[in-house]
Amino acid sequence: MHKFLRTFLLCQSSKAVETTVVITNVTLNDSILVILIGSRWAGKSSSGNTILRKESFECGRTRTAQSEVRHGLVDGRKLTVIDAPGWSSSLSLAEIPEGDKQRFKLNASKCPPGPNAFLLVIPIDSAFSVEQKTSVKEHMKLLGERVWRYTMVLFTCGDYLGEKTIEQHIESEGQALKWLTEKCLNRYHVFNNKDKSNLSQVTKLLQKIEEMVCYNGGSYYKVEEHIFQVIKEKQKEVAERAEERRKKNHNCAIPGNDPPHNFL
């Protein structure tokens, strides 16, 4: 365990101000808990492997169907990484099944006492459209406005930058991506998941996460109790309806339980 005394760039809007943050009464564990979130095929599983420096999550053609939790020791830190199922940017929140929305909210409860950071994974190799902005906005709204304090953009496909800097890329993408980075207080990092030998990209990410933890006073994101209870109640309702359908289908399948016929 150790205390933080760190100078870093605190970015608000588009202006970066060098700020010395001194936290005298906050002691942080040498452990970091992060959740990887984002759209499908953004590179979350591959990023989880890069962070843990081992093949912990399955990548390739398969899609993450449910949240997966993996652990590792990196640069002397105990890491817990959750790879959350990706969302479809083509669907509005109203079109997403209620069960999927509730499971997304409950991701934070899978790593008690709660995550230090949400890494919002955005691939560089495709444009960040207004539709994608809306999708991100709606999904983050499920977690509450305070989640943005714990969120950092993790850009993947860093090899697509070429000679450009990430700042030049953000500027060239337009208002949608600018909005996202500013919403995260200009906290972002770039991964090239193809270059596993580049260990420094992980070290720098962990440093940025530590700075964010420091900025948040050592606190972690926690699902509010009343929201947690609402989610549990809705899950119970969904389970009860599913059980009713199962019983109904079972009864219909039993010989002699066919509905009566009207004969002329």
N, C-alpha and C positions, 0 to 999 in steps of 0.2 A: 504494500500500500504506500501511496506517496501523495504529497500535496503539490498543487500546481502553482507556479509563478511563471507566467509566460507572456511574451510580447508577440502579438500577431496582428494580421490585417483584419479589422472588423469592417465589413463592407455593407453599406446601406445605400439603396438605390444604385446609382452608378459611381458613387464616390467612395474611394477606399481611404480609410483613416487609420493611421498606425496607433494602436491603443495598447497600453500596458494594463493587463488584467491581473489583479492580485486577489486571490481568494484565500483568506486566512483561516476560515473555519470549515473548509470543505476537504475531506479526505477521500480520494478516489481509489478504487481497487485497480489492480493491474489486469483488469479484464475488460473486454469490450464486447457488447452485444449489438449486433446489427441485423436489420431486415432488408433484404433486396426486393424491391417492388418495381413494377413497370409493366409495359405491354408485353404481349407474347413475342418471342423471338428477339427480344432486346439484348440478350446476352447475360441474363441474370445468373444462370447456372455456371456459365463459363467464368464470370466475374467472381463467383463464390469460390471456384477452384483456384483462381489467381490469388485471391486474398489468403486462402488457407495454404497455398503453395503445395497443393496435392489434389488428386482427382477425387473429390468428395461427392460431387454432384454429377449425375448423368447428363451428358450433353448430346447434341446431334439432332436426330429426327424426332425424338420423343419430346413431348410437351409436359412440363411440370403440372401434374394433376392435383396435387395437394402439397401443403407446406412441408418442407423437409428441413430438419435441423442437423447441423454438423458442428463439430468442435475441433479446435486446433491450438497449437502454441506457435506464435509467430513473433519474432523479435522480442521474446521475453514476455509477451502478453498472452493471456488466455482469451481466445476468441470463440464466440458463439455466433454462427451465421445461419440465418433462416432464409431459405429460397422460397418465396411466396409464388403461388400460381400467377401467371401473367393474365392481364385483362385484354379484351378485344377493343381496340380503338374504334372499331366500326359500329359498336353498339352503344346506345345511350344508356344512362343509368337506369332508366325506366324499363329497358329491355333486358337487363341483367337479372337472372333468377335471384329471388330474395335470399335463398340459402347461400349463394356465392357472395353476396354482399355481407352477410353476417359472418361468414368464415374469414373474409378479408379484414373485418374489424377485429376479429379475435386473434389475428396473427401476433399482435403485441403481447398477448397473454401466454404465448408459447415459450417465452424466455424470461421467467420471473427474475428480478422484480419488474423488468421491462427493458425495452431496447434503449441503448444510448443514441442510436442513429438509424434513420431510414435512408437507404441509398436508393434514390430514384434513378433507375438505369435508362439511359437515352442513347440509342445508337447514332453515331455521327454519319454513317453511310447512307442515311435517308433523311429527307427534309422533315423538320418538326412543324407539322401543319396546324392550322387553327382547330381542326377537328381533334387532333391529338392533344392540344392544349385543353380543350373542353373535357376530353376524357380524363386527363390527369386531374383537372380541377374538380370534377365530380367525384372521382375516387378518393382524393385527398379530403374532400368534404365529409366523407364517411368517418374519417378519423378525427375530425374536429380541427378548428383553425389553429390550435396550438401545436399541431403536428409539424407545421412548417419550421418551428424553432429547432426541430430535431432532424431536419431533412437536408441532405446534400445531393446534388446531381452527380451521378457517376456516368460520364460519357464513355461508351465503348466504341470499338473499331477505330482506335486512335491512329492506326496506320493510314487511314483515309485522309488525315489532315495534310500529309505531305509536308510542304514547306510552311504551311499556314500555322499560326498559333491558335489555340482554342478560343482566345479572345476575338481573333479575326473571324473565326467560324461563327461564333455567337452573333457578332455584328452583322455578318452577311446573311444570316438566317431570317432576320426580321423580328417583328415585335413579339411573336408567340414565344420564341426561345428566350428573348430578353426578359419577357414577363416571368418565365419560369425561373431563370437564374436569380432575378431580383427577388422573387418570392422566397427563395432559399438564402437570402442575404448574400448573394454572390458566392456561395460556397459550392464549389464544383471540383471535380478531379477527372483526369483522363486515363483510361486503361487501354493498353494494346494486349488483348488476351492471347494473341498469337505469339507474343514474345515472353514466354514463361521465365526466361533467364534474366529479365529485367526486374530484379528484386526491389529496386529502389522505388518503383511505382507503388508497391504495396506499403513500404515504409512511409512514404510521403502521405499516402491516404490515411494511414493510422494516425499520423501526426495531426492531420487536418481534423480527424474525428475527435482526437483529444482536445483540440482547440475549441471545437464546438461544445464538447462536454463541459469544458472550463467556462465557456460563455454562458452555458445554461446552469451554472452554479453546481455542477456535479449531479444534477437531477437526471431522471430518465423519463421517457414517455410511458404513461400508464393509462389504460382504458378507464374512464371515469366509471365509478360504481353503478350509477343509475343507468348508464348506457350498457354496461355489462349485464345488468339484470334484464333490461329490455331485450337484448340479444338472446339471452338464455330463454326467456319466455317465448320469443318468436321461434327459436329452434325447437322448443317443446311442442309448439303448435304445428310446426311443419312435420315433426316426427309423428304426432298424433294423427294428422291427416293422412300421412303415408301408411300408417298402420290400418286406418279405416279402409283405405283403398285396397290394401292387401287382403284384408278379411272379406271385403265385398267380392273381390276377384276370386278368392278361394271358394266362397259359398256358391258363386255362379258356376264354378267348375265341377261341383258335386252333382252326380246324377240325381234327377228328381227335383232339383232346385231351379229348373227352368221356369221362366215366367209363364203364366197361363196364356193360352191362345184362344182367340175368339173364332168360333166356327159358324158360318152362315148355314 
